[in-house]
Amino acid sequence: MDKIRLLIASEDPSIRRGLNIIFKSEQIFDVLGSFNVPDVVVKSVAEQPDVVLIDMSGDLSQYGTQVKQIKSQCPCSLILSLIPDGHKNGISDILEQGVDGCVPRSIMRVCLVKAVELTCRAGVFCLPGNCRDLVSNAGAIQPGSLDLCKLQLSGGTDSLTRREKEILQLMAKNLSNRDIAGKLFISEPTVKTHVSSILRKLGQKNRSQAIVYAYKTGMLNDPP
């Protein structure tokens, strides 16, 4: 199984060191470094990681600019935020800017590692339990459906990058990740990252569901 390429961001050096120790001790992660929040934007563009873990404090909306910059220049990178316990003000704002999930800072080490892994591998939407009211009201953000709602509002495949659209077409031809990589002259881990992003944006759990959904919504034509 390919390692998850991770970048860590925090304005607190001690938190950066702690997160470094946690994730470097896990074989499934390839830690690309830890930086303050402004610097991680530049590093993300250069490295195109699988996930950026950002430690956030205070007014969460202040991180919106950096989140948007990462999302616009790293369309296949997921963004997870560590937030203070019991804190929920501003969560809606950063989710709308592109954060893929929020994890309470006091979360147990093993749970933090698993949360990041599941978000990358399965597109799991993470949100602290005290924030359930954000997803329970009509019209509010719902777990697992944030990107699907954006997709529907944008009018179809507009939320997918050009490369993701290409890969979706090849997925529909039943090509494996290795076959797609060879056809597009990119690495197999890169294909897996794109596929994960496609599943997340379409709100689907696996390749088969994504292909069926794409045909039903007209993203793909002439199903075999």
Secondary structure, DSSP 8 states (H G I E B T S, - for coil): ---EEEEEE-S-HHHHHHHHHHHHTSTTEEEEEEE-HHHHHHHHHHH--SEEEEE--S-GGGGHHHHHHHHHH-TT-EEEEEE-TT--TTHHHHHHHT--EEEETT--HHHHHHHHHHHHHH---B--GGGTHHHHSTTS--TTTHHHHHHHHHTSGGGS-HHHHHHHHHHHTT--HHHHHHHHT--HHHHHHHHHHHHHHHT-SSHHHHHHHHHHTTSS-S--
